[in-house]
């Protein structure tokens, strides 16, 4: 059973688990019958083959079978590539993603930046709120993966002509002048017409009709009662979408985006991610916002 557990860990790409499995097989070889030795060695060989397959998948361009994939956290993120980095964005482009989700915040001196957290503890080890640090101070930060903080303009410039964007707005309040600047910037880089946004409740009225906004089905049904309603203003966005939801959205001309994010998959993320992908696919969902570790389910 110990070897089985080690091999399960190996399926997640843990090379230390492979070393442990190999050591366990070798330690038992002296005291086991030849048949048992061969059986242990077979497990080790299969584990090594799986590791090689995972590495090839990580490097290959995805060819989704009629699916639109949106890279969560700013692109393809792994143990060498930080989220919301130019490197993650470039990997998403190379891998063939249709769109990338980027987290937009603002510096103390009103520069739009791409950064998820409210502070810089992760990656940078600095416990300071994003909106209390100037852009020039942010430019001096060095991440533990060789990453740095990027301005929104840097990311949009690199994405233009290669990949579309989904903006996860993390700026509180409803400063309409500030939001107008963001809309202008998206338009300037050709990202507005087919752009998507995960907005805030405070800013919904400003962005409504300017960029497609994420909604639950209940929110969509409420919005349908508005005199200014149009299906192009919204999209259904959820990790719990049923076949009835998909049919309902299709009847009303509303785009559907299923969500599979690692943070929501407690415990064995890959197994639960596979189950989530299977359920959403069975419901008829064809566009997905995912962490890149899950793109193997759409090859």
N, C-alpha and C positions, 0 to 999 in steps of 0.2 A: 504493500500500500504506500510505503514511503516513496518508492520509485514512481508509482502512478502520479502522486501529488507533484513530484519534481517534474515529471513530463508535462503535467497540466500547466505548471508555471512556465515551462519551456515554450508552450504554445503562445504565450504572451510575449515572446521575444526576449525572455530573461536569460542571457547567456550564462549567468552564474548558476541557474538551475540546470543547464546542460552540463556544466562542469560537475555539479553535484551528482547528477544522474550517472555520468561516466565514472566518477569515483566510486559510487555505490556499486556499480556493476563490477568494477575491477576488484573491489575489496571482497566481494562475495565469490569471485571466480575460483579462487584457490580451494574453497571448501564446498563447491557445488558440483553436481554432475555435469558432464559435457553438454547435455541438452539444456540445462538451466543457464549455463554460460552463454550458449548461443542465443537463448531467448533474451537475456539481458542485453547482449550486444545488438540484437535486432532492434530493441527499443531505443538504444542509444543512436543507432544509425538512422532510424526514423525521425528522431528528434533533430538530428543534424540536418537531415533533408528538409524538414519543416522550417528550420532557421534559414536555410538558404533560400527557400521559397518566399519567406516573409521579406527577406532583404531584396529579392528581385522585385517583389510587388511594390516595395517602398520606392524603388528607383524608376519603375516603369510608368509610362503615360497611361492614365486610365481611359478606357473607352466605354463609358456608360451606355447601356443598351436602351436608348431613348429617355434617359433620365437627365434632369438638370441638377447639378450638384453645386452647393454654395458652401465654401470653406469657412467654418466657424473660427473665431479667434484670429482673423487676419490672414489665414492661409494654411499651408501645411506645416503643422507644429510637431516637433519631436524633441528628443533629448539633446539635440545640437542646434535646434532652430527655435528662437523665441517667438511667442505670439505677437501679432501686430508689428512684425518686422519686415523690412524689405525682402529679406531672405525667404521668409514664410510666404510672402506674396509671390515672389518669383517661382517658388516651388509649386504653388497652386496653378500658376499660368502654365508651367512646364507639364504639370500633371493633367491638364485639360479641364480644370474646373470652369464652370460657366460664370460663377460669381464669387465674390469674397465678402464676408461680413467684417466690418471694421468698427471699432469702438471709438467714438469721437468725444473728446473732452476739450477743455479750454485752459490755457495757462493763465497765470495771474495777470499778464499783460495782453490778454485777449487773442492769443494765437491758437488756432485750432490744432489739436494734436491727436494722435491715434494711440490710445492707451486704455486698457480695461479697468484697472483698479482705481480706487479713490486716492491711493497713495503709491509710493514707489518701493514698498517693502519687498515685494517679489521682484526678482531679477536684480534690483539695485540696492537693496538693504537700507533704503532711506524712508523713515517713517515721517513723511511730510505730505499733506494734502496736495493733490495736483494743482488746484486753483490757488495755492499759496506759493507756487514756484514760478519764476519767470521763464520764458522760453530760452533765454541765454543760459540760465542755470541748468535747465533740462539738457541742453546740448552738451554739458560737461559730464553728464552721468554715463557710466560704463556698466553695462549689464554683465551678469556672470556667464552668459553665453556669447560674449563679444557683441551683444546687441546694444542699441541705443534707442532713445525716444525719437519718433519721427513726427514731423508736421503732417497735417492732412494733405497739404499740397504735394509733399514728397510722394506720398502713397498714391494720390490721384494721378500724378504725372507718370508714375511707373505703371499704373494700371491702364491708362488711356490706350485704347486700341487693342487691348489684350484680354481684358476681363471686366465684367460689370461689378457694381458694388451694392451692398446692403449696408446701410448706415445704422449702427446701434447708437442712438443718441443718448449720451450720459451727461448732458448739461442741464441742470435744473432750471426751473422757472420758465418764463415766457417773454424773454427780451426779444421783441420782434425785430429790432435792428440787427441783433446778433444772428437770429435765425435767417434773416434776409441775406446776410453775408454768406451763410452756409449754402443757401439755395443758389446764390450767384456763383459760388465756387464750384459747386457740382455741375452747374450749367456750363461754366467756363471750360471744364475738362470733359464735357460730353457725357456726364454721368447722371443727368437729371431725368431725361425723357423716359428711360427704362429703369430708373433707380427704385430702390426699395428702402424703407426705413422702419426700424423698430423704435417708435417714438416714446414720448412721455405724455402723461395725461395733461400736464400743464400746457404743452405746446401743440396739442392735437389740432386745435382750431386753426392755428397758423399754417401748419403743413398740409391740412386737408385740401385735396385738389391740386397740390403742387408736386407731390411725390406719393407713391403708393405706401400706405400705412398698414402695419400688421394688426390683425384683429382676431379675436375669438369668434366663434359662430354667433354667440349671443350679442357681441358688440356689432357684428355685421347686421344682424336682424334689427338692432336698434338704429343703426345708421341708415337702413333702408327707409325708415320713417321720415328722414330729413328731406326737405324740399330740394336740397342741393346734392342729393345722393347720385353717385355714378359708380358702377362696379370697378372702373379703372382706378378709383381712388384708394382701393383697399386690396388686401389679400388675406386669406385664411392662413393662420400661422399657429401650429400646435404640434405637440408630440403625441397627442391623443386624437387622431382623426379617424373617423369611421367611414365605411363605404357610403352610408347615408349622407354624411357630410360632403363627401366628394361629389356625389350625384347632385345634391342640393346646390353646391357651389357652381357646378357645370351648368345647371339650369339658369343660374343668375349671372353667368359670365365672370365669375370671381376666381382669380388664380388661387392655387392651393400649394402651401409649402409645409412639408412635414419636418419635424425637428428631432434629431438624434444627437444630443450633447453628452459628453462623457460625465460631466458633473452630476447629471441627473440619473446616471446608471450606477446605483449603489452596489458595492461588492464586485462581482465579476463583470467588469464593464463590457468586455468583448462579447460574452454570452448574452448579456442583457441587451447590448446594442444590436446583436444579430436578431434577437426576438423582436425588438422594436422595428427594425428594418422589414422583417417578414410581415409584421402586422400592418404597417403602413403600405407596403407594396400590395398586400392582399386587398386593402381598402381601395386601391386604385390611385394612390398618390404617385406622382411622377417627378416632383421637384422636392429636393431635400436640403435642409441646412444641417451639416454634419461636422463633427470633428474629424479630421483627416484619417484618424485611425480606423474609421468605419467605412472608408471608401471601397474596401475590398468586398463589401456586400453588394456593390453595384457594378462590378466588372462584367 
